[in-house]
């Protein structure tokens, strides 16, 4: 699942950063942490 898609779906207007450089898009670890955040409403399974 795309971080950008989830952010759009959630209605989040946040700076996701730059892929491979900064923010949520910096690494697989930062993307996984964002997608695993239990405070978000998403209701689809995530694969580690």
C-alpha positions as CSV (number, residue, x, y, z in Angstrom):
1,X,0.0,0.0,0.0
2,X,1.3,3.4,-1.0
3,X,2.1,5.9,1.8
4,X,0.8,8.7,-0.5
5,X,-2.4,6.8,-1.1
6,X,-3.0,6.2,2.7
7,X,-2.3,9.8,3.5
8,X,-4.8,10.9,0.8
9,X,-7.3,8.4,1.9
10,X,-7.0,9.6,5.5
11,X,-7.3,13.2,4.5
12,X,-3.8,13.9,6.0
13,X,-2.2,17.1,4.7
14,X,1.3,16.4,5.9
15,X,4.7,16.6,4.4
16,X,5.7,13.0,3.6
17,X,9.3,13.9,2.8
18,X,11.5,12.8,-0.1
19,X,11.9,9.2,-1.0
20,X,15.3,7.9,0.3
21,X,16.1,11.2,1.9
22,X,13.7,12.5,4.5
23,X,10.4,12.2,6.3
24,X,8.1,9.3,6.2
25,X,9.3,8.3,2.8
26,X,13.0,8.1,3.9
27,X,13.2,4.4,4.4
28,X,11.2,1.1,4.5
29,X,11.3,1.4,8.3
30,X,9.8,4.9,8.4
31,X,7.1,3.9,5.8
32,X,6.2,0.8,7.8
33,X,5.9,2.8,11.0
34,X,3.5,5.2,9.3
35,X,1.4,2.5,7.8
36,X,1.3,0.6,11.1
37,X,0.2,3.6,13.2
38,X,-2.9,2.4,15.1
39,X,-4.3,5.9,15.4
40,X,-5.1,6.0,11.7
41,X,-8.5,4.8,10.4
42,X,-7.3,2.4,7.7
43,X,-8.9,-1.0,7.7
44,X,-6.8,-3.1,5.4
45,X,-4.1,-5.7,6.3
46,X,-0.5,-4.7,6.2
47,X,2.3,-7.0,5.3
48,X,5.7,-6.6,7.2
